[in-house]
Amino acid sequence: MSLVLEIEHLLGVAFAARSQASPAPDWPPQPDRVFSALVAAWGARGERGEERRALEWLERQAAPDIAASGGFARSAATSFVPPNDPQTGRVGDRSVMPAFRRRQPRRFPAYRPDDPTVRLVWRDADADGATLAALNALAADTPYVGHSASLTRCRFSTEIAPQPAARARRRVYEGRLAELERLYRANQRPNPGDAIHGPPTAELAPRRNAFAESWLVLEHIGGEMPDLRAAPLVAKALRDTIMSGYKRIGLGARIPAIVSGHSPSGAPVAEPHLALAPLAYLGWPHADGRVLGFAFVPPGAGELLDDPDFQNAIKAVAPWKRQEESDDEERGDARRELVCAGPRFSLTFTLAAERTRASLDPAPYIRSARVWASCTPVVLDRHLKKDGAERDAEIAELLRQACANIGLPPPARIAVGKHSAVEGAPAAYPSRGSPSWMRWRLPESVASRRLTHAILQFDAPVAGPVILGAGRFVGLGLCRALDGDSR
């Protein structure tokens, strides 16, 4: 018989960091974190003897497997948090007042799973009726797992164990309850559980592609933003701005190809590199395609965003700007502002402001889905050679190759055309006789290529971001998930 602990994240988001210093969210929740939450419930309930015995029985069991869905890490804004009441010993010291305390920057890593319910499975763990009842009493009084914002509903059962499940990364051990008691009374922070080495027994997430799910979002706050059709020009200007940041910190001769997209000799690199994606008012009723911001989309697992040189380059071109009189840049009234200029535009973005607009949330672009539709048209990788009915088949084949180029399987079905399936997205090309401003403005390297909108349907869910074609590094070919979207 198997013992199963079901944990439902009621807000659809799990707030927890892998460690105190880590910006990465901890998903799925590991056994040591869950056990600590149960121990906290035991303490709040009065430290009952039968519940203690149940916890001691649980810590002696082998590490459970974890059945959890994939998902994506949610972008975490920096919050400025005042410390506890200071003890200065001076009369009339205004620093004791909340308005004058120094704010310390804090980030709260979060993960948005595709399925908010996760299950810990102790296989061949035979709990008797009294132990199961005690564990369920603790589970019922466990309001959160991880950060207090991760509201949960928990329950134990002896139902059939779900398949597949993956091996945990950390585990609890005999004596863990006594250790947590001792550290709590000494007002010390506990260490995480023992690490479990070895490959996981199953893959939790759907197949990933060449781009990361961690984005750095810039919100537009100043200057007249060009039409979405000019997004590639803005994207190019933003890349040039970041490259100028490397020059300001003395690395102008060593700008990495993962940022510039070019080798030291100036030749384009074939490997995935930093892409820039426009975030526009799209996909909602009455959407008009207004660009509200841009996102830096790193390749791979997103390690670029944690690279000190990249962070310093960002800081060099995005200095703190105070919003009111202040002698402390750590106050919550300051934000980083980045200015980029291009042909006939000068734009200001911020990195520190809270994203209050739904259109700045990367979620529709990075979740898992079977059906994807282009928001900005795909630039085909080569010129077309066929005419008539055969042309659509040729375009579909180029789109299959574009999917392969970023590590995705070939779509089962492809529909192509002039118009997007996403509300508010401009057509791939204007009607005959339309003014020139209705055409997409492309970088010179792809200016002569064919544009097309597309709908892609895969046999199984694929995880975003899905950014296709020759213009994928400047915001073209950006796709949005359509699964479950009634609109």
N, C-alpha and C positions, 0 to 999 in steps of 0.2 A: 504494500500500500504506500502511496505517496502523500506527503503533506504539502499543501499548496497555500501560499500566502498571496492573495490578490490585493494589489494596490492601485486604486484608481485616482489619478490626478484630476481633481475636480475642475481646475481652471484650464486644463489642457496644456499646461506648461509646468516643467520641473525646474525649480530654482535650486541649484547646488553646484559647487565648484569641486574640482578634483582634489585640490588642496587649498590651503589658506592663501597661497601666493599665486595660484593658477587662474588664468582667465578662461580656461576651458570648462564647459559644463560637464558634470559627472552623470552620464547616462549609459546604460540603465542604472538605477540606484543599486549600490553594492550591498552585500549582506551585512557588513559592519555598520553601514549607515542606518539600515533598517533596524538592526538589533539595537543600536543606540536610541532610536526613536521609541522602540518598545520599552526600553529601560526607563526613558524619561516618563512614559505613561505609567510605568510601575511606581516610580517615585511620586508622581502626582496623585496616584490612587491610594497612597498610604503605605506602600512597601509591604503588601500582604504576603504572608508566608507561602500560600499555595501558588501564587503567581511567581514568586522568586524561584520556587522549585521548577516551574514550567520553563522559565528563562534558562536556568542551569541545565535542564534537559536539552533545550534547543541549542545552546552553545557547544554541547558535546557531539552534535550531529555533523556529518560530513558537509562540506560546502555545497550549497544548493546550486542548481542550474537556474538560469534566468531566461524567461520567455518574454521578449519585448520587441516592439516594432522599431523600425528606423525612424528617421525624422531629420531635423536640422537644428543647429545651434542658432538661437535667436540673438540678433545683435543687441549688445548690452551697452546702454549709454552710461557715461560716467556721472555718478551722483556725488554731490559735495555734502558730506555728513559732519555735523558739529560733534566734537568729542564730549566726554562727560564733564560735569561741573569742575572747573579748575580750582585748585587750592593755592591761591597766590600769597595769602598772608598780608596783603597790602590793603589799606583803606582807600576806597574810591577808585579801585582798579576796574575800568570798564570792560576788561576782557572776560569778566565773569558773566556779563550780560549775553544772552543768546545771539543778539544781533551783531556782536563784535567778536565772537569766537572764531578762531581759524577753522576753516572747513577742510577736511581731509578727503581727497578723491577716493571713491569706492566704486567698484563694479560688481554687479550681481549676475554672474553667468546663468544663462537659462537655456533650456532645450525644449523644443516643441515637437513631441513625438507624433507620428501618424496615428497611433492608437494610444490614448492616455492611460490604458490599463496595462500594468506589468505584473508578472507572476514569478515568484520565487518558488522553486520546486525542489523539495528534499525527497529524493527517490529512496524508497525502502525505509522511510522513517515512520514507524508505527507508533503514533501517539495514542495513549489511552484516553478515555472519555474525560477524566478530570484534567489532564494536561491540555487537551484540546479546548475545553471550556475556559481554562485560565488564560490560554493564549488568545482566545477570541475576545475575552473581556479586555485584555490589553489592547488588542487591535482596534476594538470599537472606540477606545479612548485615545487613539493616536491621531491627532488632528493634522499633522504634517510630517513629511519626511524630507530632511535637508533643511533649507531655509524655511522660516515660518510662513512665507508666502506660498509654499508648495502644499496647498490644502489637499488632504487625501481622505479617501474612504478605504479602510482596510478590513480584511476578514480572512480567517484561516478555514480551510476545508480539506477533506480527504478525497476530493474528486479525482477523476482521471487526469494524469499529468499531461499538460499540453506539449505538442511537438510542432516545430523543433524548439529546442532551448539551448542557450549558449552557456559555457562555463563562466563562472564569476571571475573577476580580476582580484578581488580581495575577500577574505573570509574572517569569521570570528573563531575563537578557540576557547578551550576550557579555562575558566578563570577570568574571562573577559568581564563578566558582570561585577566581580569583586574589584577588578582593576578600574572600571568606570566609577564605582562607588568611591574608591580611594582618591582618585583624581578630582572628582567633583567636590569632595570635602576639603581638599587642599586648594581648591579654586584654580585648578590647572586644566589646560586643554588636552584631551586625550589624543593619542596617536591613532592613525587609521589602522584597520585590521591588517593581518598578514597578507602580503602579496601572493598571488597564485601564478606561477610561471607556466608557460605553455600556450599553444595556439587555442583559440576558441573552438568549440565543437560545431558551431554553426555561424553563418553570416547573418547579422541582424538587419543590416540595411540593404535596400535595393542596390542594384548596380550603379556605381558612381561614374561620372564622366571627367573630362579633363579640367573642369573648373570647380572651385571650392564653394561650399555652402556658406562660408563666413565672408560677409561683405562689409566694406567700410563705406558707410552712406554719408553723402554730403547733401545738406539741404540748401536750396537756393534762397538767399535772403536779400540780394541786391543786384541791380543792373537789369536791363530788359532781356529776359531769356528768349533766345531765338526759337522759332517753331521746331517741333519735334523732327521735321525733315532735315534740319541742320544739326541734329545731335552728333553726327560723326565729326563735325568741325569742332564742336565744344569738347568732345572726348579727346580729340587730338591736342587741343589747347591744354586740357587738364593733364595729359601725359607730359607735355612739354613743361608744364609748371612743376610737376614732381621731379622731372629730370633736372630742372634748375635748382631744386632743393638739394640734390646730390652735389651740384657744383658749389653751392653755398657752404656745405660742410666739408669741402675739400676732396670730394670723390668724383669730380667731373670726368676724370679719365678712367674711372672704374665703375661706371653705371652698369649694373648687372643686366644681362640680356633678358632676364625674367621681367624687368621693368620696361626697358627700352624697346624690346622686340627685335633688336639688332645685335649682331656680333661686333667685336671690336673693330673689325674691318668695315663695318657698315652694312654688311649683307643681312637680309631678313633671316631670322632663325626659324627653324621648322618646329621647335618644341613649343608647347603652350606657354604663354606669358600673360602678363597683366592685361585684363580687358576692362573697359569702362562701359557701363550700361546706363542709359537714361531711365529715370523713374518718373513716369508720367501719369496723369489722371486718365487711366484706361481701365476697361473691364467693368465699369459701373454704369448704371442707367444714366443717360445724359452726359457721359464722359466726353470731353472735348480734346483730349490729347495734350493738354498743357504740361510742360516739363516742370516738375517740382524739385528735382534734384538729380544727382548722378551717384553711381556706386562704383567703387574700385572692386573688381572681381578677380581675386588672385587665382592662379592655377593650383592644381594638386589639392592638398589638404589645407591650404591657406596659410602655410608657414610664413609667407612673405609679410603678412600683417604683423607678425611678432618679431620680425628682423629688426635689430636696433638701428641699422643704417637706414632702412625704410622709414622707421618711426622718426628718426632725427631729420630726415629729408622733409617729411611732412611738417614737423615742428618748425623747420626753417622757413617754409613758405606759408605757414598758418600760425602766426603769432597770436598771443592772447590779446583780445580787445575788451576793454572794460566797458560795461553798459552804463555805469554811473560812477561817481566819485568813489574811489577805493584805493587803499594803499596795500592791498593784498590780492595777488592774482589767484589765490586759492579760494577766494570768496565765490559764492554761487552766482555773482553778477558779472562774471567774465566768461568769455567763450573764445575758442580759436576760430579765426576767420581766414579763409583762403581766397585769393583773388586770381582769376585767370583771364587772359585777354586773347582775342582772336580777331579775325577780319570783321570789323564793324560790331564787336560786342566786347564788353568788359563786365564780368560777372563775379559776384561775391557769394561764397558758400561758407557754411559753418559746420564744424565737426562736433561741437559740444552740445548743441541745442537738442532738447528732447524731440523725438519725431512724433508729433501729434497728428500727422496726416496719414491715413491708411495707405495712400499711394506710395509712401516712402518705405513701407514694410516689404522686405524682399520675399515674404512668405509665398505669394503666388508664383514666384519664379524659381524657388529652390525646393519645393516640396516634391513628393513622389506622385506620379500620375501616369496614366496610360495614354492620355490624349493631350497634345500640346498644340498651340497655335501661335504663329508669329505675331508679335506686336510691332516690330520694325521689320521691314522686308529683308529676305535673305539675299545676299549677293552671291550669285553662282560662281563656282570656282573656275569656270572656263566659259568661253563663248559657245553659243549653241550652233549646232551644225544642221539640224533638221527643221522641217517646216510642217505646218498643218497638224494633224492629229498626232503625228509622231513626236512633236515638240514637247507635249506634256509628259510623255513617257521618258524623254531625254532629261527633262527637268527633274522628274521623280528619281531617276537614277543618280543624278548629281546630288540630290538631297540625301539619298541613302549613303552616298560616299561622304557627305558632310557630317552625317551622324557618326560614321565610322571614324572620322578624323578626330572626334572628341571622345571616342571610347564608348559610344552607344551602339546597341544592336540595331539592325535594320528595321525600320518601321514596317508593320504589317500592311498598313494602308496609308496612302498619301493623297491629299487633295491640294491642288495648286491653283492660283488665280491672282487677279489684280487686287482684290479686297481682302482685308483681314477679318477673321472671325471674332476678334476682340473689339468690343465697343470703344469707339473713339480713336482707333488707330488709322492713320492716313493710308490711302491707297498706295500700291507699289509704284505706280506711274499715273500721271494725270490723263484725263481725256483729251482728245484731239482739240487743239485750239485753246487750251487752258493756259493761264499765265505761267511764266517761267518759275515763279516762286513756289508753285505747287509741285515742283520736282525735288527729289531728294538730292541734297548736296553731299557728294562723296569725296573722299580723299583721292588725290590724283592717281594713286596706284590702282584703284578699282573703278575709276570714273566711267569707263566704257563698258562695264559688265552689266548683265541683265539682272533685274530685281524681280522677286516674286514673293508673294505671301503664301503660306502653306499651313495645312493642318496635318499633324503626324499622329498616327495611332499605333501604339506598340502592343505586342502580345501580353506583356507583363509591365507593371509599373517601373518606370525609370526615374531616378532622382535628378532633380535639376541642380544647377541651372543648365538649361538647354539653349546654347548660343551657337548658331550655325553660320557657315559660309565664309567667304573671303573677307567680309567686313566684321567678323565677330569680335575683334579686339577694339573696335570703335563704336560699339553699340548697335550694330546691324545684325539681323538674324536672332534677336532676343525673343524668346518664346515664353508663353505663359501657360500654366497648367489649366486645363478645362474640366478635369474630372470633378464631379460633384458641384459644378457651377451651373445653377439653374438659369443664370442669365444667358 
